[in-house]
Amino acid sequence: MQFLIYDTDTERWTALDNASNRDAAHGAGIAAAQAVVRAGVGVLITGQCGPKAMDVLAKASIRVIEGEEGTARSAVQRFLGK
């Protein structure tokens, strides 16, 4: 599994590998959230975010938009109002 990161300044996509966090026996959501924080994102658009991961993201002032479906591109376009 990967996180796709869209940079609104450069309009470029980058992939952040999340395989090691996904396979963790415990704390996978927290580790994934920490990876997102380290990547420096300002907004996370996702289908679902667990409460412990949400706490990590909130402490880093990352806005979380849940309930998204479809492609990453379409989710970003909806977010940007395009």
Backbone bond lengths (Angstrom), bond angles and torsions (degrees), N, CA, C in turn:
res aa  C-N    CA-C-N  psi(-1)  N-CA   C-N-CA  omega(-1)  CA-C   N-CA-C  phi
1 M - - - 1.448 - - 1.526 108.93 -
2 Q 1.314 114.83 146.83 1.453 121.08 179.65 1.522 109.82 -131.77
3 F 1.304 114.25 156.04 1.449 120.75 165.79 1.518 106.28 -98.95
4 L 1.310 116.93 136.11 1.459 120.80 173.78 1.519 107.38 -101.59
5 I 1.308 115.07 127.28 1.463 120.92 -177.67 1.521 108.18 -111.90
6 Y 1.320 114.59 126.49 1.466 120.70 178.55 1.524 107.91 -109.19
7 D 1.303 116.23 125.03 1.459 122.32 178.06 1.522 108.39 -94.54
8 T 1.311 116.79 113.74 1.465 120.35 -176.90 1.523 112.28 -70.29
9 D 1.329 117.86 -20.72 1.468 120.19 178.14 1.524 111.76 -76.72
10 T 1.337 116.34 -44.73 1.466 120.10 -177.02 1.519 112.83 -97.04
11 E 1.350 116.87 -12.45 1.458 123.69 -175.88 1.531 111.72 58.95
12 R 1.339 115.67 37.09 1.460 121.02 179.51 1.527 110.45 -118.12
13 W 1.332 114.65 150.77 1.455 123.07 178.11 1.526 109.48 -102.75
14 T 1.333 116.27 142.17 1.457 121.53 169.93 1.522 107.67 -133.73
15 A 1.316 116.14 153.64 1.460 121.54 179.45 1.520 109.50 -106.50
16 L 1.319 115.59 136.93 1.456 122.66 176.15 1.523 106.93 -115.93
17 D 1.331 116.27 114.23 1.460 120.84 -177.14 1.532 110.23 -67.93
18 N 1.316 116.62 134.82 1.459 122.33 -179.66 1.532 111.62 -125.47
19 A 1.321 117.99 16.09 1.464 121.34 -175.61 1.517 112.19 -60.75
20 S 1.316 118.48 -42.77 1.463 119.90 -177.36 1.524 111.36 -66.16
21 N 1.311 118.03 -34.44 1.468 120.95 177.82 1.527 110.95 -72.97
22 R 1.307 116.69 -39.16 1.458 121.08 -178.90 1.518 111.89 -61.19
23 D 1.326 116.75 -35.70 1.459 121.42 -176.34 1.525 113.62 -87.84
24 A 1.321 117.98 1.06 1.463 121.17 -179.12 1.528 110.37 -68.09
25 A 1.331 115.42 141.56 1.466 120.18 -179.99 1.531 111.21 -69.84
26 H 1.313 116.81 -37.12 1.467 121.85 -179.32 1.521 109.14 -139.36
27 G 1.318 116.30 147.86 1.455 120.92 174.85 1.507 115.69 75.38
28 A 1.326 117.21 20.62 1.467 120.00 -178.01 1.523 111.41 -61.53
29 G 1.327 117.22 -42.29 1.461 120.21 -179.26 1.514 112.89 -65.82
30 I 1.336 116.00 -40.27 1.462 120.43 178.42 1.525 110.23 -64.79
31 A 1.332 116.81 -45.50 1.471 120.96 179.57 1.521 111.17 -62.92
32 A 1.326 117.04 -40.07 1.466 120.54 178.08 1.524 110.09 -64.38
33 A 1.325 116.73 -42.32 1.470 120.49 178.88 1.524 110.60 -63.62
34 Q 1.310 116.93 -39.96 1.468 120.22 177.91 1.523 111.47 -63.51
35 A 1.326 117.02 -36.29 1.471 120.65 176.74 1.524 110.35 -64.82
36 V 1.318 116.88 -39.27 1.467 121.09 177.79 1.531 109.79 -64.46
37 V 1.320 116.67 -42.72 1.469 120.87 178.08 1.524 109.86 -60.47
38 R 1.343 116.90 -48.00 1.471 120.27 179.98 1.522 112.32 -61.06
39 A 1.343 116.90 -29.31 1.467 120.76 179.67 1.524 111.90 -73.03
40 G 1.328 116.77 -14.46 1.464 120.20 175.18 1.514 115.17 81.02
41 V 1.323 117.47 24.85 1.465 118.66 -179.94 1.526 110.98 -76.21
42 G 1.309 116.10 157.41 1.454 121.73 178.13 1.514 112.72 -104.83
43 V 1.340 116.30 -24.98 1.466 121.87 -177.91 1.522 108.06 -138.82
44 L 1.336 116.26 135.61 1.457 121.89 173.56 1.523 107.67 -113.20
45 I 1.327 116.21 121.41 1.461 122.17 176.68 1.519 106.55 -106.52
46 T 1.339 117.15 121.56 1.454 120.93 -171.83 1.525 111.78 -149.04
47 G 1.291 115.30 165.16 1.461 119.83 173.88 1.516 110.95 -75.72
48 Q 1.341 116.06 -41.81 1.457 121.04 -177.48 1.523 109.52 -154.83
49 C 1.314 115.71 146.15 1.453 121.91 177.31 1.524 107.66 -136.61
50 G 1.328 116.87 125.33 1.453 120.76 -179.87 1.518 112.41 -71.00
51 P 1.324 117.43 162.25 1.464 121.28 -174.76 1.527 114.20 -63.85
52 K 1.312 118.58 -36.54 1.471 119.86 179.98 1.526 110.98 -71.26
53 A 1.333 116.46 -40.41 1.461 120.03 175.75 1.518 109.95 -65.25
54 M 1.326 116.80 -39.53 1.464 121.00 178.76 1.528 110.72 -60.15
55 D 1.332 117.26 -39.27 1.465 120.73 177.76 1.525 111.41 -61.69
56 V 1.338 116.58 -44.21 1.467 120.95 178.54 1.521 110.33 -60.40
57 L 1.321 116.38 -45.44 1.467 121.01 -178.29 1.524 111.51 -67.67
58 A 1.321 117.21 -39.63 1.469 120.97 179.35 1.522 110.66 -63.71
59 K 1.327 117.09 -41.89 1.468 120.46 179.12 1.520 111.61 -63.00
60 A 1.329 116.86 -25.89 1.471 122.03 178.11 1.528 111.67 -93.23
61 S 1.330 116.69 6.37 1.476 122.70 179.98 1.518 112.82 60.24
62 I 1.326 116.91 35.46 1.460 121.87 176.36 1.524 108.13 -94.19
63 R 1.304 116.05 123.90 1.463 121.38 177.14 1.523 109.19 -72.98
64 V 1.327 116.87 134.04 1.465 121.46 -179.38 1.525 109.19 -116.96
65 I 1.328 115.71 126.84 1.461 122.71 176.35 1.523 106.47 -113.46
66 E 1.323 116.43 113.96 1.463 121.55 -177.71 1.523 111.02 -103.16
67 G 1.328 114.43 166.35 1.454 121.26 174.36 1.513 114.47 87.30
68 E 1.324 117.06 10.24 1.467 120.16 -179.61 1.517 110.67 -77.79
69 E 1.314 115.34 146.09 1.462 123.05 175.73 1.513 107.95 -133.24
70 G 1.311 116.12 165.78 1.458 120.56 177.92 1.511 111.19 92.33
71 T 1.305 116.10 -159.07 1.462 121.39 -176.34 1.522 110.95 -81.89
72 A 1.315 114.67 159.37 1.465 120.03 175.69 1.531 109.83 -61.28
73 R 1.311 116.05 -41.30 1.470 120.11 -179.64 1.530 111.37 -59.54
74 S 1.329 116.91 -45.38 1.468 119.10 -178.96 1.525 110.95 -68.37
75 A 1.334 118.04 -34.74 1.465 120.63 177.58 1.525 111.08 -65.19
76 V 1.317 116.57 -42.46 1.469 120.36 178.56 1.524 110.13 -66.47
77 Q 1.313 117.36 -41.25 1.465 120.00 178.73 1.529 111.39 -61.80
78 R 1.332 117.25 -41.41 1.472 119.91 176.10 1.526 110.60 -62.17
79 F 1.331 116.23 -44.24 1.453 120.63 -179.80 1.524 111.37 -60.76
80 L 1.317 116.27 -41.32 1.475 120.88 -178.12 1.524 112.57 -82.66
81 G 1.339 116.58 -6.08 1.459 119.54 179.50 1.511 114.00 75.04
82 K 1.330 115.93 29.81 1.476 119.67 -178.99 1.510 110.48 -98.85
